[in-house]
Amino acid sequence: MTRFRARLLGHARFSAGGPAPITRLLSLLLFALLAGCASNAALDAARAQLASGNDEAGLRLYEDALRQEPDNRSLRSQYYRQRELVFTRWLGEADAYRVQGRLAEASELYARVQRLDPDNARARQGLSELDSAERQAIWLKEAEAAIAQGQWELAESRLDAILERNRAHERARLLRARVQQRKPAPSAPPSAIKSPFEKPISLEFRDVPIRQVFEVIARSANINFVFDKDVRPDIKVTLFVRNTSIDEVVRLILTTNQLDRKLLSENSVLVYPNTPAKQKDYQELVVKSFFLANADPKQALALVKALVKTRDAFIDEKLNLLIVKDTAEAVRLTEQVIGALDQAEPEVVLEVEVLEIARTRLRELGIRFPDTLSYGVLGAGGAAGPASIDINDTAQLLTVPNPSLILNLKNERGSSNLLANPRIRVKNREKAKVHIGDKVPVFTTTSTANVGVSASVAYLDVGLKLEVEPQVSVDDDVSIKVNLEVSSIIKEIPGPAGSLAYQVGTRLATTVLRLRNGETQILAGLISDEERNTGNRLPGLGDLPLVGRLFGSERDASNKTEIVLLITPRIVRSLPRAEIAGPSLPSGTDTAVGVLPLRMQPQARISLSTQAPTGPRPAGLPEPAAPPANGQLQGSAAADARIGGEWLLQASLTAPTALGSAQAVAVYDPAQLEFVPAEGSSLAQPGRALVNFAGGGTEARADLRFKVVAKAPGSTAVQLLVGNAQDSAGAQFPVNAPAPITLRIVP
């Protein structure tokens, strides 16, 4: 070594003018060695950080190492694998926090993922859903406050807005069901203009022509009635009502005489026969699209046709879309039944552990003597002699198989555990299969005359096979059909033409379990216990007491195996509870699907009273009191608004006397405008906004704000109406509504 070092140094001195090839080579090797050591140190540090829970620091170290060695494929693979594992864990925790309402923790985890991977789509979507969740939390608090104050319409509008964005919001679904159970049933269709029709009235008629009845109501309540030419004039009406709203009385008269109505304005009604032909002429239809999240569109179509009797419906299976054209009442009923059908299917995670516990014991003690002795003549070259033996020949030999004696001293004990621990996520009433083992080939030969022999191969599944089918119930119990089979090859059996067959040992268990969420069930007792005792002794000597052990060998073998199955269901998504499903839904009648039921409810103490006329025309009736002076509702707003901008509509109400209270309704197109609730205003339902006018004078003002959500330029209209206008003494007065306000939408 010393001599080599001296030669190397001498060579270096000789080549001082430039780097020697061997020096350059050693430098490169030394650099590579140091770089490898540095890389290994960086990887070790990164692994240590990940193991200690500092995931972000560990990934940063991986990034630094990869930046130094961008061509290192092994390092790149490790980095991306570790990053994927860390991101999956972070995003899973963030999703769980978001569902639990822990928005701050979820936001921090999503932001952590975005710091390391700015283009991560799942993190970006999670942050967007967090923004929506914050708005939903505000709406939920407003809904809870409205429920406490009995403001059912406001609470329902807030909860509908939440469920429109997140159908799985269990708290919102529960509160909405509570609102539907507690709020009073409406006495008029939502499309009715309530200001003139809410007035209570008392009527007494006996066999009076229907046109005279409506004439009395028209004079008493300042309401216009227009009759279709096919309304029979000979219809007689007998009616005795007290303190009942005009709307309920009109509906009752029309329904009992096979007539129907159509509202033309706030105080004008068209009356026509309730026949299929007239319904086609006068009944207005609406079209609505339902994008289904979970339900099958074919099932939804069958449901709508069976319950709502809708004939005009279309489905698109690619988009999971259902389009319905029907009356407004039928479409509202369709919304309710589709909402009950379009629920996410329950899912269960099954944690399964399968253990095969095997214990073996083998003990073999004693001397094994040869089983045979051979006597014969030794031939030339050691070959066997002739078939006949000459007893006088001295060249005879007694032979013993080699080896002649075997001393057995064996004592073996063993145990083995075979563990399979799969986690299976499966939908309700769907089968999940797990196979852990081998596919053993089995060859089959077929011989055909004049053709030859052909061979085919089939595969035999050997190992662990598990089939489970869960069914989730409403009370969070899980019924599971379990089919467990454990098989193994015991021995090979040779077949004809060199083929092989196998003897397979199988243990099979099939059962149905019903477990609580998180409960663990153990299925055990599939035991195979085999014991063998074999002895090999010399005849006679081996049977002697005590010393007989010296002339024989004993072999004791014991094999015991047991299969144990542990299964734990954990519900990921359960069925909606009974209280969330809500109360029964009014579905109308066979001929009028979705209309509200006829109800006659007592009204205020002040009512209009009329008596039956005595002649062909109500000339003998006292002239009704002059109707109160009308109020005036007006609206002013800019004529243009940009897409994405805001539009302000200023409404003013002028009362004939001191105003007590009034409520305005703004009817708009929700596809073009989105109402922005403010103090004193609320969203009744998409397309209808409510504004309360405060009393104290003869004039009241209110602002309605809208956001322009139209997709393209165009125009839209907003109609202002008033209901429940009362003066300071509590008396109602009619209000003239303005013409629709037209808005031009510009880019």
C-alpha positions in Angstrom: 0.0 0.0 0.0 2.9 2.3 0.8 4.5 1.6 -2.5 1.3 2.3 -4.4 0.8 5.6 -2.5 4.4 6.7 -3.3 3.9 5.9 -7.0 0.6 7.8 -7.0 2.1 10.8 -5.4 5.1 10.7 -7.7 2.8 10.5 -10.7 0.9 13.5 -9.4 4.2 15.5 -9.1 5.2 14.4 -12.5 1.8 15.7 -14.0 1.7 18.9 -12.1 1.0 20.9 -15.2 -2.6 19.5 -15.5 -5.0 17.2 -13.7 -4.0 13.6 -14.0 -6.7 11.2 -15.3 -6.6 9.2 -12.1 -6.7 12.3 -10.0 -9.8 13.4 -11.9 -11.4 10.0 -11.5 -10.7 10.0 -7.8 -12.1 13.5 -7.5 -15.3 12.5 -9.3 -15.7 9.4 -7.1 -15.1 11.5 -4.0 -17.7 14.1 -5.1 -20.2 11.4 -5.9 -19.6 9.8 -2.5 -20.1 13.1 -0.7 -23.2 13.9 -2.8 -24.7 10.5 -2.0 -24.0 10.9 1.7 -25.6 14.4 1.6 -28.6 13.0 -0.3 -29.0 10.1 2.1 -28.7 12.5 5.0 -31.4 14.8 3.5 -33.7 11.7 3.0 -33.1 10.5 6.5 -33.9 13.9 7.9 -37.1 14.0 5.7 -38.2 10.6 6.9 -37.5 11.5 10.5 -39.7 14.6 10.2 -42.5 12.6 8.6 -42.2 10.0 11.3 -42.4 12.6 14.1 -45.5 14.2 12.6 -43.9 17.2 11.0 -45.4 16.5 7.6 -44.9 19.9 6.1 -41.3 20.1 7.1 -40.6 16.6 5.8 -42.1 17.4 2.4 -40.0 20.6 2.3 -36.9 18.5 2.8 -38.0 16.2 0.1 -38.5 19.1 -2.3 -35.0 20.5 -1.5 -33.4 17.1 -2.1 -35.3 16.7 -5.4 -34.3 20.2 -6.4 -30.6 19.2 -6.0 -31.1 16.0 -7.9 -33.9 16.6 -10.4 -32.9 13.4 -12.4 -33.1 11.1 -9.5 -36.2 8.9 -10.4 -36.2 7.0 -7.1 -36.2 10.2 -5.1 -38.9 11.7 -7.3 -41.1 8.6 -6.8 -40.6 8.7 -3.0 -41.4 12.4 -2.9 -44.7 12.0 -4.8 -45.7 8.9 -2.9 -45.2 10.6 0.4 -46.9 13.8 -0.7 -49.9 11.9 -1.9 -50.2 10.1 1.4 -49.9 13.3 3.4 -52.3 15.2 1.2 -54.9 12.4 1.4 -54.7 12.4 5.2 -54.9 16.2 5.4 -57.8 16.5 3.0 -59.7 13.7 4.7 -59.3 15.4 8.0 -60.4 18.7 6.5 -63.5 17.2 5.0 -64.4 15.6 8.3 -63.9 19.0 10.1 -66.1 20.7 7.5 -68.9 18.2 8.0 -68.6 18.6 11.8 -68.8 22.4 11.5 -65.2 23.0 12.6 -64.5 25.5 9.8 -61.4 27.0 11.2 -59.5 23.7 11.4 -60.7 22.7 7.9 -59.6 26.0 6.4 -56.1 25.6 7.9 -55.7 22.1 6.4 -57.0 23.2 3.0 -54.6 26.2 3.0 -51.7 23.9 4.1 -52.3 21.7 1.0 -52.5 24.8 -1.2 -49.1 26.1 0.1 -47.4 22.9 -1.1 -49.5 22.3 -4.2 -51.2 25.5 -5.4 -53.0 23.6 -8.2 -54.7 21.1 -6.0 -58.3 21.0 -7.2 -59.6 19.3 -4.1 -58.2 21.9 -1.8 -59.5 24.7 -4.0 -62.9 23.1 -4.0 -62.8 22.6 -0.2 -62.0 26.3 0.4 -64.9 27.3 -1.9 -67.3 25.0 0.0 -66.0 26.6 3.2 -67.1 30.0 2.0 -70.5 28.6 1.2 -70.6 26.8 4.6 -70.0 30.2 6.3 -72.9 31.7 4.5 -75.0 28.7 5.4 -74.0 29.0 9.0 -75.3 32.7 9.0 -78.5 31.6 7.3 -79.0 28.8 9.8 -78.7 31.3 12.7 -81.2 33.5 11.0 -83.6 30.6 10.5 -83.3 29.5 14.2 -84.0 33.1 15.3 -87.0 33.3 12.9 -88.4 30.0 14.3 -88.1 31.3 17.9 -90.1 34.4 16.8 -92.7 32.4 14.8 -91.7 33.9 11.5 -92.2 30.7 9.5 -91.9 32.1 6.0 -88.5 33.7 6.8 -87.2 30.6 8.4 -88.4 28.4 5.5 -86.7 30.7 2.9 -83.4 30.6 4.8 -83.5 26.8 5.2 -84.5 26.3 1.5 -81.5 28.4 0.5 -79.2 26.2 2.6 -80.6 22.9 1.3 -80.4 24.2 -2.3 -76.6 24.4 -1.9 -76.2 21.4 0.5 -78.9 18.7 0.4 -77.0 16.7 3.1 -77.2 19.5 5.7 -78.9 17.5 8.4 -79.6 20.4 10.8 -81.3 22.4 8.1 -83.4 19.4 7.0 -84.4 18.8 10.6 -85.4 22.5 11.1 -87.3 22.6 7.8 -89.3 19.5 8.8 -90.1 21.2 12.1 -91.2 24.4 10.3 -93.5 22.4 8.0 -95.1 20.7 11.0 -95.7 23.9 13.0 -96.5 26.6 10.5 -100.2 27.0 9.8 -101.5 25.6 6.5 -102.1 28.3 3.9 -105.8 29.0 3.1 -105.1 30.2 -0.5 -102.8 29.3 -3.3 -99.5 31.1 -3.2 -100.3 32.7 -6.5 -103.4 34.4 -5.1 -103.3 38.2 -4.5 -104.5 38.4 -1.0 -105.3 42.1 -0.5 -109.0 42.0 -1.7 -109.5 38.3 -1.1 -108.6 38.2 2.6 -111.6 40.3 3.6 -114.0 38.3 5.8 -117.6 38.0 4.6 -120.9 36.5 5.8 -123.3 35.2 3.2 -126.8 33.6 3.3 -128.1 32.2 0.0 -130.8 29.6 -0.8 -131.2 28.5 -4.4 -129.8 31.7 -5.9 -128.4 31.9 -9.4 -124.6 31.8 -9.3 -124.2 35.0 -11.3 -126.2 36.9 -8.7 -124.0 35.5 -5.9 -120.9 36.7 -7.6 -122.5 40.0 -8.3 -123.1 40.5 -4.6 -119.5 39.6 -3.8 -118.3 41.9 -6.5 -120.2 44.9 -5.1 -119.3 44.1 -1.5 -115.6 43.6 -2.0 -114.8 45.6 -5.1 -113.8 42.5 -7.1 -114.3 41.9 -10.8 -115.6 38.5 -12.0 -115.5 37.5 -15.7 -117.5 34.4 -16.8 -116.7 32.1 -19.6 -119.4 31.8 -22.2 -119.8 28.1 -21.3 -120.7 28.7 -17.6 -124.3 27.6 -17.3 -126.5 30.5 -16.0 -129.0 28.1 -14.4 -126.6 26.9 -11.6 -128.2 27.5 -8.2 -126.2 28.2 -5.1 -127.2 27.5 -1.5 -124.7 28.9 1.0 -124.5 30.0 4.6 -121.1 31.2 5.8 -120.0 33.5 8.7 -116.7 35.4 9.0 -115.0 33.5 6.2 -112.5 35.0 3.8 -113.7 35.8 0.3 -111.1 33.6 -1.2 -112.3 30.6 0.7 -115.9 31.3 -0.2 -115.1 31.7 -3.9 -113.1 28.5 -3.9 -115.9 26.6 -2.2 -118.6 27.9 -4.6 -116.5 27.0 -7.6 -115.4 23.6 -6.4 -119.0 22.5 -5.5 -120.3 23.5 -8.9 -117.5 22.0 -11.1 -116.1 25.4 -11.9 -112.5 26.8 -11.7 -110.9 30.2 -11.7 -107.9 32.1 -13.1 -106.6 35.2 -11.4 -106.2 38.0 -14.0 -105.1 40.8 -11.6 -105.2 41.7 -8.0 -109.0 42.1 -8.0 -110.1 40.3 -11.2 -111.0 36.7 -11.6 -112.0 34.6 -14.6 -114.6 31.8 -13.9 -114.8 28.9 -16.3 -116.1 25.3 -16.3 -113.7 22.7 -14.8 -113.5 20.5 -17.9 -110.4 19.0 -19.6 -111.0 21.2 -22.6 -111.3 24.4 -20.6 -108.3 23.5 -18.4 -106.2 23.2 -21.6 -107.4 26.6 -22.6 -107.0 28.5 -19.4 -104.7 26.6 -17.0 -101.2 27.9 -17.2 -98.3 25.4 -17.3 -94.7 25.7 -16.1 -91.6 23.8 -17.0 -89.0 22.9 -14.4 -85.8 20.9 -14.6 -84.6 18.6 -11.8 -80.9 17.6 -11.8 -80.9 14.5 -9.7 -77.9 13.9 -7.4 -78.6 10.4 -6.3 -81.9 9.0 -7.7 -82.2 7.1 -10.9 -84.0 9.3 -13.5 -86.1 6.3 -14.6 -87.4 5.8 -11.1 -88.0 9.5 -10.7 -90.0 9.5 -13.9 -92.1 6.5 -12.7 -92.7 8.2 -9.4 -93.9 11.5 -11.0 -96.2 9.7 -13.4 -97.7 7.5 -10.6 -98.2 10.2 -7.9 -98.5 13.5 -9.7 -100.1 12.1 -12.9 -97.8 14.2 -15.1 -97.8 13.1 -18.7 -95.4 15.6 -20.1 -92.0 14.6 -18.7 -88.6 13.8 -20.2 -85.4 12.3 -18.8 -81.8 12.5 -19.8 -79.8 9.7 -18.3 -76.4 11.2 -19.3 -77.1 14.3 -17.2 -79.3 12.6 -14.7 -82.0 15.2 -15.6 -85.7 15.1 -15.2 -87.8 17.8 -17.0 -91.5 18.2 -16.1 -94.2 20.4 -17.6 -97.4 20.7 -15.6 -99.4 23.2 -13.5 -97.7 25.2 -10.8 -99.4 23.2 -8.1 -98.3 19.9 -9.7 -94.7 21.1 -10.1 -94.6 22.1 -6.4 -95.8 18.6 -5.5 -93.2 17.2 -7.9 -90.5 19.2 -6.0 -91.5 17.7 -2.7 -91.7 14.1 -3.9 -88.4 14.4 -5.8 -86.8 15.8 -2.7 -87.9 12.8 -0.7 -86.6 10.4 -3.4 -83.3 12.1 -4.2 -81.5 11.0 -1.1 -77.9 9.8 -0.9 -77.7 6.0 -0.5 -76.3 4.8 2.8 -72.7 3.6 2.9 -70.9 1.4 5.3 -67.2 0.8 6.0 -66.7 -2.8 7.1 -63.6 -3.4 9.1 -62.8 -7.1 8.7 -60.1 -9.2 10.4 -59.7 -12.8 9.5 -57.2 -15.0 11.4 -56.2 -18.6 10.8 -54.5 -19.9 13.9 -52.5 -23.1 13.3 -50.7 -25.2 15.9 -48.5 -28.2 15.0 -46.8 -30.7 17.3 -44.5 -33.6 16.1 -42.6 -36.1 18.3 -40.7 -39.1 17.0 -38.5 -41.2 19.3 -37.0 -44.7 19.0 -34.9 -46.8 16.7 -36.2 -47.6 13.3 -35.2 -51.1 12.2 -35.2 -52.2 8.5 -38.5 -53.5 7.3 -37.0 -56.3 5.0 -34.1 -58.7 4.8 -32.8 -60.1 1.5 -31.0 -63.4 0.9 -29.5 -64.4 -2.4 -26.4 -65.3 -4.4 -23.9 -62.6 -5.3 -23.3 -62.8 -9.0 -20.3 -61.6 -11.0 -19.6 -57.9 -10.7 -22.0 -57.6 -7.8 -25.0 -58.3 -9.9 -27.9 -60.4 -8.7 -27.4 -64.2 -8.9 -29.5 -66.7 -10.8 -33.1 -67.3 -10.0 -32.4 -70.7 -8.5 -30.1 -70.9 -5.4 -27.8 -73.8 -4.7 -27.8 -74.3 -0.9 -24.3 -76.0 -1.2 -22.9 -72.9 -2.8 -20.8 -70.9 -0.3 -21.0 -67.7 -2.3 -24.3 -66.6 -0.8 -25.0 -63.3 0.8 -27.5 -62.0 3.4 -28.3 -58.3 2.7 -29.9 -55.5 4.8 -31.2 -52.3 3.2 -28.9 -49.3 3.8 -29.0 -47.7 6.3 -29.7 -50.6 8.5 -30.7 -48.7 11.7 -32.2 -45.2 12.1 -32.3 -43.5 15.5 -35.2 -41.0 15.6 -34.9 -38.1 18.0 -37.4 -35.5 16.9 -39.6 -33.2 18.8 -41.2 -30.3 16.8 -43.6 -27.6 17.8 -44.9 -24.8 15.7 -47.6 -22.1 15.4 -48.6 -19.8 12.7 -51.1 -17.0 12.2 -52.6 -15.9 8.9 -54.0 -12.4 9.2 -56.1 -10.5 6.6 -57.4 -7.1 7.6 -59.3 -5.5 4.7 -61.4 -2.3 5.1 -64.3 -2.4 2.6 -66.5 0.6 1.8 -69.8 -0.6 0.2 -73.1 0.9 -0.7 -76.4 -0.2 0.9 -77.6 -3.5 -0.5 -74.6 -4.0 -2.7 -72.2 -7.0 -2.5 -68.5 -6.6 -1.8 -66.0 -9.5 -2.5 -62.5 -10.0 -1.2 -60.2 -12.8 -2.4 -56.8 -13.3 -0.8 -55.0 -16.3 -2.1 -54.0 -18.0 -5.4 -55.5 -19.1 -8.6 -54.2 -22.7 -9.1 -54.2 -23.9 -12.7 -55.9 -27.2 -13.4 -55.1 -28.8 -16.8 -57.7 -30.9 -18.6 -57.0 -33.0 -21.7 -59.5 -34.1 -24.3 -58.9 -36.8 -26.8 -60.9 -36.7 -30.1 -60.8 -39.4 -32.7 -59.0 -38.4 -35.9 -58.1 -35.1 -34.3 -55.8 -35.8 -31.5 -55.4 -34.6 -27.9 -56.2 -31.0 -26.9 -55.5 -29.5 -23.5 -57.3 -26.7 -21.7 -56.6 -24.9 -18.4 -59.0 -23.8 -15.7 -58.2 -21.9 -12.5 -59.2 -22.9 -9.0 -59.5 -20.2 -6.4 -57.7 -21.2 -3.2 -57.3 -19.1 -0.1 -59.6 -16.7 1.7 -62.8 -15.6 0.0 -65.2 -13.2 1.8 -68.5 -11.8 0.5 -70.5 -9.3 2.5 -73.8 -7.5 1.7 -74.8 -4.8 4.2 -78.3 -3.2 4.7 -78.6 0.0 6.8 -81.8 0.6 8.7 -83.2 3.9 10.0 -82.1 3.3 13.6 -78.5 2.9 12.5 -78.5 -0.9 12.7 -76.6 -2.8 10.0 -77.7 -6.2 8.8 -74.8 -8.0 7.1 -74.9 -11.2 5.0 -71.6 -12.8 5.4 -70.2 -15.7 3.3 -66.7 -16.8 4.5 -64.7 -19.5 2.8 -61.1 -20.6 3.6 -59.6 -23.3 1.4 -56.1 -24.8 0.9 -54.5 -27.5 -1.2 -54.0 -30.7 0.9 -52.3 -32.8 -1.7 -51.8 -33.3 -5.4 -53.5 -36.2 -7.2 -51.9 -37.4 -10.5 -54.3 -37.9 -13.3 -54.1 -39.6 -16.7 -51.7 -38.3 -19.3 -49.6 -36.5 -16.8 -52.4 -34.2 -15.6 -52.9 -33.2 -12.0 -55.9 -32.8 -9.7 -55.9 -31.3 -6.3 -57.5 -32.3 -3.0 -58.8 -29.1 -1.5 -59.7 -28.6 2.2 -62.5 -26.1 2.7 -64.1 -24.4 5.7 -67.3 -22.4 4.9 -69.5 -20.2 7.1 -72.6 -18.4 5.9 -74.7 -16.2 8.2 -76.7 -13.0 8.6 -75.7 -10.5 11.4 -77.4 -7.5 12.7 -75.0 -5.1 14.4 -75.1 -1.6 15.8 -72.9 1.1 14.3 -69.4 0.4 15.6 -70.2 -2.9 17.3 -67.7 -5.8 16.7 -68.9 -9.3 16.2 -66.6 -12.4 16.5 -67.3 -15.5 14.4 -65.1 -18.3 15.7 -65.2 -22.1 16.2 -64.2 -23.2 12.6 -61.7 -25.7 14.1 -59.9 -28.5 12.4 -58.2 -30.8 15.0 -56.2 -33.8 13.7 -54.1 -36.2 15.8 -52.0 -39.2 14.5 -50.1 -41.8 16.4 -47.9 -44.2 14.5 -45.6 -47.0 15.8 -42.8 -49.0 14.0 -41.6 -52.0 16.1 -39.8 -55.3 15.7 -42.2 -58.2 15.9 -42.1 -59.8 19.4 -39.2 -57.7 20.8 -41.0 -54.5 20.4 -43.9 -55.7 22.5 -41.8 -56.4 25.5 -42.5 -54.2 28.5 -40.0 -51.5 29.2 -37.2 -52.8 26.9 -39.6 -52.9 24.0 -39.0 -49.2 23.4 -35.4 -50.1 22.3 -36.8 -52.2 19.4 -39.2 -49.7 17.9 -40.0 -46.1 17.0 -43.1 -44.0 18.0 -44.4 -41.0 16.0 -47.0 -38.7 17.5 -48.4 -35.8 15.3 -51.0 -33.2 16.2 -52.3 -30.5 13.8 -55.0 -27.9 15.0 -56.2 -24.9 13.0 -59.0 -22.4 13.8 -60.6 -19.6 11.7 -61.6 -16.4 13.5 -63.6 -13.6 11.8 -64.0 -10.2 13.4 -66.3 -7.7 11.6 -67.2 -4.1 12.6 -69.6 -1.9 10.6 -69.1 1.8 10.6 -71.8 3.9 8.9 -70.4 6.6 6.7 -73.8 7.9 5.5 -77.1 6.8 7.1 -80.7 6.9 6.1 -82.6 10.2 6.8 -84.3 10.0 10.2 -88.1 10.0 10.4 -88.3 13.5 11.8 -86.3 14.8 8.8 -88.7 13.2 6.3 -91.3 15.8 7.3 -95.1 15.7 7.6 -97.5 14.3 5.1 -97.8 16.4 2.0 -101.2 17.7 0.6 -101.5 16.3 -2.8 -104.9 17.7 -3.9 -107.4 15.5 -5.6 -107.5 13.1 -8.5 -108.7 15.8 -10.9 -106.7 18.7 -9.4 -103.3 17.4 -8.4 -101.4 19.6 -5.9 -104.1 22.1 -5.1 -104.5 23.1 -1.4 -107.4 21.5 0.5 -110.6 23.4 1.0 -110.6 25.0 4.4 -112.9 27.5 6.1 -111.2 29.3 8.9 -112.7 32.0 11.1 -111.6 35.5 10.3 -111.5 38.8 12.0 -114.4 40.2 14.0 -115.3 42.7 11.3 -116.9 41.1 8.2 -119.1 42.0 5.3 -122.6 40.7 5.7 -125.1 40.2 2.8 -128.5 38.7 2.7 -130.0 36.6 -0.2 -131.8 38.7 -2.8 -135.6 38.4 -3.1 -135.9 39.1 -6.8 -134.2 38.1 -10.0 -131.6 40.8 -9.3 -130.3 42.0 -6.0 -132.3 45.3 -6.2 -133.8 44.9 -2.8 -130.5 44.8 -1.1 -129.3 47.8 0.7 -126.6 49.7 -1.2 -123.2 48.6 0.1 -121.1 51.2 1.9 -118.8 53.0 -0.3 -115.5 51.2 -0.5 -112.6 52.9 1.3 -110.3 55.1 -0.6 -107.5 53.3 -2.4 -103.9 53.5 -1.5 -101.3 53.8 -4.1 -98.1 51.7 -4.5 -95.3 53.0 -6.7 -91.8 51.9 -7.7 -88.9 53.7 -9.2 -85.6 52.3 -10.4 -82.9 52.7 -13.0 -83.8 51.4 -16.5 -80.5 49.6 -17.1 -78.3 47.3 -15.0 -75.1 45.4 -15.8 -74.7 41.6 -15.6 -73.1 40.9 -12.2 -74.0 44.3 -10.8 -76.8 45.4 -8.4 -80.1 47.0 -9.1 -82.1 49.1 -6.6 -85.9 49.3 -6.7 -87.4 52.0 -4.4 -91.0 51.2 -3.5 -93.3 53.8 -1.9 -96.8 53.3 -0.5 -99.3 56.2 0.0 -102.2 55.4 2.3 -105.5 57.3 2.5 -105.1 57.7 6.2 -102.4 57.1 8.8 -100.7 53.8 7.8 -100.6 51.0 10.4 -98.8 48.3 8.5 -98.5 46.9 5.0 -96.5 44.2 3.2 -95.4 44.4 -0.4 -94.6 41.5 -2.6 -92.1 41.8 -5.5 -92.5 39.1 -8.2 -89.4 38.7 -10.3 -87.6 36.1 -12.5 -85.1 34.2 -10.4 -83.2 33.2 -13.5 -82.4 36.9 -14.1 -82.3 38.5 -10.7 -81.3 37.4 -7.2 -83.0 39.1 -4.2 -80.6 40.5 -1.6 -82.5 40.5 1.8 -82.0 43.5 4.0 -83.5 44.9 7.2 -87.3 44.6 6.9 -87.2 42.4 3.9 -87.0 38.6 3.3 -87.1 36.0 0.6 -90.5 34.2 0.6 -89.4 31.8 -2.1 -87.4 32.0 -5.3 -89.1 34.6 -7.4 -91.1 36.3 -4.6 -89.6 38.8 -2.1 -91.4 40.4 0.9 -91.0 43.9 2.2 -92.7 45.3 5.3 -93.8 49.0 5.3 -93.6 50.7 8.7 -96.5 52.8 9.9 -96.6 56.3 11.4 -97.7 58.4 8.5 -99.5 58.4 5.2 -96.4 57.5 3.2 -93.9 54.7 3.7 -90.8 53.8 1.7 -88.7 50.7 1.3 -85.7 49.6 -0.8 -85.4 46.3 -2.6 -81.9 45.2 -3.8 -81.4 42.7 -6.5 -78.2 41.2 -8.0 -78.2 40.7 -11.7 -77.5 37.0 -12.3 -78.5 36.8 -16.0 -76.2 34.9 -18.3 -76.8 37.1 -21.3 -78.2 40.6 -22.1 -81.9 41.0 -22.3 -84.9 42.4 -20.4 -87.0 41.4 -17.4 -89.9 42.7 -15.4 -90.7 43.1 -11.7 -94.3 43.3 -10.5 -95.0 45.1 -7.2 -98.1 44.0 -5.2 -99.5 44.7 -1.8 -101.2 42.5 0.8 -102.5 43.1 4.3 -102.6 47.0 4.1 -104.1 48.3 7.3 -104.5 51.8 8.7 -103.7 52.8 12.2 -107.1 51.7 13.4 -106.7 48.2 12.0 -109.1 48.6 9.1 -107.9 47.2 5.7 -107.9 49.4 2.6 -107.3 48.4 -1.0 -104.1 49.5 -2.8 -103.6 50.1 -6.5 -100.6 48.3 -7.8 -98.3 49.9 -10.4 -97.6 48.5 -13.8 -94.7 46.1 -14.1 -91.3 47.7 -14.0 -89.1 46.7 -16.9 -85.3 46.4 -16.5 -82.9 46.2 -19.4 -79.9 44.0 -18.7 -76.7 45.2 -20.5 -73.2 43.6 -20.6 
